[in-house]
Amino acid sequence: MSQVKSVGTHRVDRASTQAPSGRDFRPDIQGMRALAVLLVVIYHLYPSWLPGGFVGVDVFFVISGYLITAHLAAGYARTGRIRLLEFWGRRARRLLPAAALVLLATWIASRFILPTTRLPATAEQIRASALYFQNWVLVHTSTNYLTAEDAPTPVQHFWSLSIEEQFYLFWPLLFVLAAVVAWRWNRRAGRLLVIGLAAAIVIASLAYSAHETATNPAAAYFVTTTRIWELGAGGLLALVQHRLSGIIARQGWLAWLGLALIIWSAFALSGASAFPGTIAVVPVGGAVLMLACGAPTARWGPAWLTSLRPAVFVGDISYSLYLWHWPMIVLWKYRSGNGIGLLDGPAILAAGILASWLTKRFVEDPIRLAPRIAKYPRRSLATALAVLVPVAVVALYSPPAPYHLKNLDARHPGGAVLAGDAHNVLTAPVEPPIVDAATDMTDDTRCQATIPQTQPRTCITGDTTSPRLRVALVGDSVLGQWRGDLNRIASEQHWELITELHAECPWSATLMFMRSTSTAYPTCHTWGQLALHDMLTKYQPDLVITSSRAVLSTPSHHKADATANKQIADGMVTYWRQLKAAGIGVVAIRDTPEPGANVPDCLSTPGAKASDCAIAASKAIKPDTPLVQAAAQMNGEVDLIDMDDLICARECNPIVGNVEVYRDEHHLTLTYAETLLPYLRTRLLATRTMQAINS
């Protein structure tokens, strides 16, 4: 799934932008919000302009932790008690009604605009967003290769709000502990306990963030435990600020330094950065400095800038602007069929500001300030029921039950049409149904290592008792799409079939480079070495079948050009020669033609025709891919099976013989692959390598 880095912020009224003492309103904090939300909006509209604009999430987390802790500390200082129902009720009253409105409006718009293939994921994430566990849903999808390339939903940005709400649930408990200690000993001991626990949480979370970012970066971005330290840093500042020297607090130049750190992060970091990790200390530290030294009372500080009326206005609507801008961007992209143009961005921003102001004026403020609600904590908590509205509406949506074609019949010849062995039956329904195409695949997760993994994951199937031959499948998910057919062939031919796959990882001795993250890909390289070791020493198969997608480049040639393809091909040849020297045959299956877009999404877009989703074969079939070049270098020692003529004729059509061909941008559906079984069997058994093994 294509991932999106976004920011959560929420509307806090002027009472909550006071200094920790509760006396002085700080308009500069609203200006900080304005800066952060505009960084994020620009990043979402034009990511190449501001590649690190996602650091706004850190700024907002720090602000939220600071203000919430200041509010809790002030209440504890006055009364020695923490009113949890009142605290949680205030949060619910301010945040949930606007969120429920946006979720409901987004779902209604999605039903008219999104392809039907995107509706199940959108429905699931609306439920998760309304109940504030969206970040954990994204943890799963970001680490699941089968969904990692899915387009982001219109509500994916709720992940950061989920983290904040989870923070609000447990953070007040620190003050509850302080109240217990104060009751047993004294209030000073209670305050010291809160500071000590807050510091311990910040240190532990930062350490875990550094570890998780290094070992599991896809999930680390969304996990609550890797982000708590950022909110805690703001909270810790609120707890100790009154102890800071007045001289330090008046050093406005430190706030300028903090602003510079935030701006630097927005331009210097990118999606390829190891984030959050330790590098997040830069924008977090910048936000802490601006809060500590950016008040209007500081000398020579930026308060005059962050307190300008336009900045305060944007800060006032920042919560609603955050809620509205991302659904508008995602839905506009689907509706227009294009990216964000130079005029689209300002128009979306203007529409977002208008919708945000209306939401604040007619939803946020009336509910937040309503005396009949605000005076009663239980009534405030009752506003949380607002989120049940989008949950209930989404629950009414029931996607069709998954369908799996058990036996291909004469009405669904699939690839046999291109082979000239059958004709289309115009009255037959398409299989699999478009809404099921994305999940029409073999279960490769058991046998396929994910992008951050290095250890091979092995499956052994076929004839495992008295096999006539031992055959291994080694490659990426493009090889995995043939696994269903190859399992059938293995059972028929009495082969033991050993499968070792790795997501998005051509099997090559060359270190590769991932353009999607702008980083080297050492986990793929290590996996390739271990897979080779398994073949040469552990399994020693009679035959290795391999295939891969031509999508990666190399550290010396970041663009996947002819030079990079040649380097990757050379690495493939290195492994193949070692196999041949050990007496192991090698057969490659040519990489699949690529239609250039998600085919089920295209077919299910309202108003789309099948012809709209076709592409010329000359564009879909890549010449001189690493796999093709490597086979050529082997001078006939490695057979290359080419199935492209049974996938594309002059055009690559999305439906052939009443069977949907693709399940995404480059993988075949399991159903279509099944229609190619007899042709793959014939071509595989006819290779010189197989004939030599069988002789």
N, C-alpha and C positions, 0 to 999 in steps of 0.2 A: 504494500500500500504505500502510495505517496504520502509522506508524512508532512505535517504543517506545524511550525513552531509559532505559537500564539501566546497571548498574554491575557491574564484575568485581572480585572480591576473592578472595584465596585464603588457605587455612589456612597459617600459618607458626608452627612450634612455638616454644617459649619460647627456644630457642637463637637463633632469628632475631629475637627482640624484645629483644635485648640492645642496649645502647649500642654505638656504633662501636668502643669499646675492647674489647668482648666480655666485660666484667666484670659489669655490672649489668643484671639483668632489669628491663624497663620495662613494668609492667602497664598504664600509661596508654596505650600504643600499642594494646593490645587494646581498651581503652575507646574509642579513636578509631575502631577498626574497628566496634565495636558501634554507635556513633553513625552512622557512614556507612551501614552495611547497613540499619539501621532507617529512616533517611531514605529510602533507595531502596525498601524494602518498602512503607512507607506511601505513597510516591508512586505505586507500581504498584497498590496497592489503592484508594487514594482520591486521584487526581491533583489534584482541586480543593482538597483540604486542604493539600497541600504541593506547589505547582506547580513548585518548583525542586529537588525532592528528588533529581533525577538528578545533582546536584553530588557525590553520594557517589562517582561514578566518579573525579572529580578527587582526592578525598581518598585513595581506595584506590590510585590511580596513584602519588601522592606517597609514600605509605607503602611501597609495593612498591619503588619506585626507591631509597628511603632504605635499607631493610633489605638489599636485594640488594647494593647498592654497598658498604654497611658490611661485609657478609660478604666480598665480593671484596677490599676494601681491607685488611681484617684479615689475610686469607690471604696477600696480596701482601707486607704489612709483615713477616710472620713468616718467609716463605720466599723472597721475591723471585720467586715463580713463580705461575702460574695453572693450576690443574688443571681443564681444561675438561670432561673426561669426568666428574669428580667433581661439578662444579657442575651440569651438565645432568642427571646422574643423580639428584641430590637433588631437583631440580625435578620430574622425571618421577615419582619415588617418592611425592612429596607430593601432586601434583595430578591425575595421570591416572587412577588407579584409581577415585576417587570420581566424576570426570567421566564415565568410561565407564559406571559404574553408573547414574547419573542419565540419561544419554542412552539407554541400553538400556531402562530403566523407562519413560521418556517415550515412546519409540517404541511399546512394547507397549500402553501406555494410549491412545496416539493412534489406533491401529488400531481400538479399540473405541469411541472417543468422537468423534473428529474427522470431519467430512464427508469423503467420499472425494476431493472436489475439493481439499482441503487437504493430502492425503497426499504428493503429489509434491514440493511445496515443503518440507514438513517433512522428508522423506527427504533431499532435497538439503542442507538446512541441518544435519541431524544429521551427515552426512558432513563438511561444512565445519567444524562445531564440533569434531568428533573430531580433525580434522587441523589445527585452529587457523588457518583462513583465513576464518572466518565473517564477519569485518568486511568483507572484500573482496566477498563475496557480497551483503552489504547495501548496499555502495557501488553496485553495479550495480542492485539492485532499487529503491533509493531515488531513483535518477536516471532510471529507466525508467518513464515515465508509465503504460505498459500494466500494470505491476505495482505502482505506487506506492500504490494504494488497497487492496492485499491485506491481509487481517488478519495480524497478527504470528504467527509460529509459536511453539510452546512452547519452542524452543531459541534464539530470536533473541538472548537475553541473553548468549550465548557470545561475542558480538562483542568485548567488553572483555577477556575472557580471551585471545582471539586476539591482541589488541594486546600484552598482557603477555608472552605466549610469544614473539612476534616480537622484543620488546625483549630478552628473556633470551638470544636467539640471538646478537645482535650486540653488546650492551653489554659482555660480558666481553672482547671483542676489544680494547677500549681498554686493558685491563690487559695483554693480550698484547703490544701495542705498547709499553707502559711497560716490560715485562720486557726487550724487545729493546733499547730505549734504555738501560736500566740496565746491560745487559750490555755495550753499546758505550761508554757514558760512566759514569753513576752512577745510583743509585736515586733521588736527589733530582730529577734531570732527568726520570726516568720518572714520578714523582708529578706534577710540574708539567705534563708532557705530558697526563696523564689529566685534570687539572683544566681545562687549556686546551681540550682536545677536548670535554669534557663541557659547558663553558660555550658553546662554539661551536654544539654540537648544540641546546642549549636555546634559544639566540637564533634560530638559523635555523628551528627548528621552530615557535617562537612566531610569527615573522614570517610563515611560510607558513600557519599556522593562521588568522591575521588575514586574510590575503589570500583563502584558500579559503573561509572562512566568509562573506565578503562577496560572493564571486562564484559559489560553488557550495555553498550551505549544506546541502543534502540529503546530499551526499556527505561534506562536511567533518566531520560528526559522527562518522563511522566510519573515516575514513582514518587509517592508522597514523602518517603523517608529521605530521598535525595534533595528535597526542596525545603524541608522544615527549617533547616538552618538559616535560610534566607529570611523567612518571617521571624524566626527567633532572633536574628541579628538586630532587626528593628525593635523587637520587644526588649532585648537586652539594653539597647540604647535608651529606651524610655525608662527603664528601671534605674539606670545609673546616671542619667543626664543631670539630675539635680545635684549630683556629687562632682560633676565636672567643674573645673575652674571657670569662673566667669570670663576670664581672659581668653580661654580656648573657645568658648561659645561665641565670643565676639569676633573671632578671626574669620571674617567673611571670605578671605582669600582661600581658605580651606574648602568652602562651599564651591568656589570657582573650580578648584581642583577636582572636587567630586563631580561637577557638571562635565568637566573635560574627560574624566574617566568614563562616564556614561556615553558621551558622544564618541569617544575613541572606540569603545566597545561596539557601538552600532555600526561603525564603518570597518573596523579591523577584523571582527569576528565574522563567521559565516556558518552555514549549515554543516561544513566539514570540520568545524572546531569541536574539540572534545568537551562538550557542554552537557550538563552544568559543570561538574568537576571543580577543580581548583581555579580555573580561569574565571569562573563566575564571581570570584572574590573581587574582581575589578569593578563590574557594575554595581555589585552589592556594596562594596566599600564606597563607591561614588555616591550612592543613595544615602548611606549612613552619614557621610560628610555633609551632604546638602541638608539633611535633617538636623544635624548637630550644630552646624555653623551657618545655615542659610536663612535664619529668621530675620525679619526686618530690623531687629535690634543689633544685628551684627554689622561691624564696620566694613565698608568696601566690599560687601557681598553682592550676590546676584538677585537679592530680593526684589529690587526695582524691576527686574526683567520677569521673574517668575510670578510677580504680583500684578502684572498688567491685566486689565479687564478682559481682553480676549483670552488670555491664558486661564484666568479664573473661570470664565464661562465654559471653556472646553473641559476644564477640570471638573466643573459641576455636572456636566453631562457625560463624563468619561465612562461611567458604568454602562449607561444605555448605548453609548457609541461603540463600546466594546461588544455588547450583545448584538447589535444590528449589523455592524460592518461586515463580519465574516459571512453570514448567510447571504448578504447582498452580493458579495464577490463570487461565491461559489455558484449561486443560482444564475447570476448574470453570465458567467462563463458557459454554463450549460445552455442557457437560453440563446446566447449569441453564437455559440459554437466556436468561439475564438478566445484568445487571451484578453488581457486588459490593455486597451489602446491608450494613447496619450489623452484622449478626451474622455474615455470611459472612467479613468481613475478619479479625476475631479468631480465628475457627475455622481459617482458612487459615494465619494466623501461628502458631497453636499446633501445627497439623499440621506446618508447616515446621520449627519448632524441634525437635519430636520426631524427625522424619525426619533432621534434621541431626545431632542428638546420636547417634542410632543409627549413622549413617554414619561419624561420627568415631570412635565407640567400636569398631565392628566392621569398618570398612574402612580409614579413614585411618590411625589409630594402629597397628594391627597390621602394615600394610605399611610404614609409615614407619619404625617402630622395629625391624622384623625384623632380627636380627643377620646372618642369612645373606644378606640383600639389602643392608643398609646398608653393610657393610664392603667391598663390591665394586662399584665404579662401573659396570662393565658389566652387572651384575645389576640395578642401579638403573635403568639405561637400558632394560633389557629390560622393565621394567614399562610402558614406553610401548606395548608390544604390546597392553595392555589396551584401548586405544582402537580396535583393529582389530575387537573383538567387536561393538560397535554398527555399525561400518562394514560388517562382513560381514552382519549381520542385515538392515540396511537394503538392502544390495545384492540380497537375495533378493526384495525388493519390485519388481515390474515393472509400472508403470502401463500401462494400455491404450495402444496406439499411437494417435496423433492420427488422427481420421477427418474427412474433408471430403466433404460430399455433392456429388457432381459434377452430377447432374441431378435436380431435384425431380420426383417422380412422383406418380401419383394417390393413393398411400398417404401422401403427406406434403404435403397442400395448404396447411398453415400458415394464413396470413391469408385465404386464399380461403374458409375456413369462416365467418369473421366477415363476409365480403362476401356470403355466401349463394350462392357459386358452387360449393361442394363440401361434403362431409360427412366427419366423422371415420371413419377405418378403424381399428376397435378393435384389430385384430390386428397392426398395424404397429409396429415399434420406433420409439422417439423419436430424432430426429436434430436436432442432433448429440448423441451420447451425453453424459450429464451431466458426465462427467470431462473432456470436451473443450470444453465450452461456453465456458469462460473464454478460450480461445485461438481461438475461432471468429470471426475478425474480418479486415478488410482490413489490409494492412501500412501503417498510417498513420505509422509512425515516420519514413519517408523524407520525408513531406510535412508533418510536424507538429512545430512548435517545442515544447520542453519548458518547464515552468513558469519556470525561471530565465533562459530565452533571450528575446532581443528581436528577433533577425533572422528574418524569414520564411524558411521552408524550402519551396521551390516544386517541385511536380511538374506536368509537362505530358503529358497522355495524350489518347486519342481520335484524331480525324483531324488529324494534325499536318502533312499535306502540302497538302491543298486543302480546308480546313474551310469549311463553309457559315456557321457562326457561331462566335464565341469566347465560351465560358462559363467563369466563375470560381466556385470554391467558397471562401468565406471564413468561418471560424467556428471553433468548438471541436470536441472529439471527438464531440459529439452529431451534428454535421453529418458528421463522418468516418464514422459508422456507415452513412450512405447512399451513401458513395462508390462501393461496388461496383455498386449499381444505377445511379448516375448515370454511371459509366464505360460501362456497357452502353448506356444511352440515348444518350450522346455518340457512341459508335461507330455506333449505328444511324442517328442523325440527322446524322452527319458534322459533329459539333462538335469543336472543339479545347477540351479541358478543362484549366483551370489551377487547381491546388489549393494553397491556403495555409491551414493550420490551426495552432491553438495550443492546447495542453492547458489545460483548465479556464480558458478565457478568452473570455467573450462579446465580440463585436466591437462596442465602444462607445467613444465619445469620453470617457466618464466614467471617472475614476480609481476603481478598485474596491478592495475590502477583503476579504482572505481570513480568514474566521472560523476556519478550521482552524489558522492560525498567528497570528491576531490582529495582522496586519500589513497595511499597504497593499500594493498589487500593481502597482508601477510597470513591471515587465517586460511585463505584459499590455498596459498602456496604451501603451508605446512600440511594441510589436509592432503594435497596432491602427493607430497613426499610419503606420507603415512599410507595412503592408498596404494602407491607403488610398492612399498615395503610389504604390505599385505599380499599383493599379487605374487611377488617374487618368493616370499618365504612362508607365508601362512597358508594360502589357498592354492597357489600354483595351478591355475586353471588351464584348460586346453585352449580356451579362446577368451579374449576380452573384447566386448562390444562397447564402443564409446560414441558420444555425441555431445555437442555443446552449442550454446548460443554465442554469436559474435557480437558482444556488447561492451566488452572491457577494452581498456588500452593498457599502456605500460608507463612506468614512472618517467621514462625518457621521452615518451610521445603521448601526452595526455589526450590528444584527439585520437579516436579509433581509426587511424588512417592506414595506408598500405604498409608503412614501416612498422607500426604497432602490430598489425596483423601478422606480418612476417616474423616478428620477434616471438609472438605467442605460438605461431606455427612451429618455429624452431624448437620451442620448449615441448610441444607435443611430440615432435619427432624424437627428441631426447628420451622421453619415456617409452615410446613405441619401440625404439631400437633396443632398449634394455629388455623389454618383453620378448622381442624376437630372438635376442641372444639367449634367453632362457628357454627357448622352444615354445613360447606362447604365441598363438596366432592373434591377429588384431583385425577387426572389422569396424569401420566407422559408418555412422548414419548421418547423412548430410543435414545441416541445420535447417530448420523449418522456415519457409517463406513468412515474412512478417507483414501484416496488413497495415501497420502504422498507427492503429488506434484500437481501443478496446471494442471488439466486435459486438458482444452482447449489449454493451451500453449503446452502441450506435443503432443496433436493430430495435432496441426498446425505447429510443428517444421518441417522444410524441411527434407523429407526422412523418417519421422516417420510412423509407422504402429500402428493400434489400439492395437495390442497385446503388443507393447512396453509400453503402458500406463496402463496396467492391473496390479493388485497386488493381492496376495493371501488374501483371506478373513480372514485368521488367523492373518495376519499382520494389516489389515485395521480395524477390529472390536476390540475395546479396551475392555478387561475384567475388571470388578470391577471398573468401573468409578464411580464418586460420585453419579450420578443419579441412577445407578444400586444398589449401596450399600444402598442409602437412601431408595429406594423402599423395599429392603430386610429387613431393620430395622423396617419398618412399619408393617411387619407381615400380609400382605394381606389387610391392610386398604387403601393402595394406589395401584392402578392398574398401571402396566408398560406395555405399548403397544410397541411391538418389530416389527419394519418394516424391519429389516436388511435382512431377507430372500428374500425380494422383491427388494433389492438393490444389494446384492451380493449372488452368489451361492458359489462354491468353490473358485472362483475368483471374484474380483470386477472389472468388465469390464467397460470401459469408455462409451460404447454404448450398450444398451440393447433394443431389439425390435425396432431398427432404431431410437431410441431416445437417445440423449446424456444425460448421467446421472448427471454429475457434472458441475457446473459453475465456480468452483475454486478448492481449496484444500479440502473443506469439506462441501460445500453447494450443495444441489440438484438444478438442473434447475427447473424452474416453470413447464416446459413441462413434465419432468419426474415425478414430484410430482403429476401432474394432472392424469397421468396414474395409480397412486396408490390410487386415490380418492375412488373407490368402496371398496377397501380393508381396507383403513383407516376408512371409514364409518362403515363397518361391525365390525371391531375390537373395535372401540370406543363404539358403541352402545351395544356391547356384554359384556363390562366390568361390573363387579359386582357393581361398583360405579354408572354407568349409570342406571343399572337395578334397583338399590335401589332408585335412584332419581325418576325414572319413575313409580315406583310401588305405 
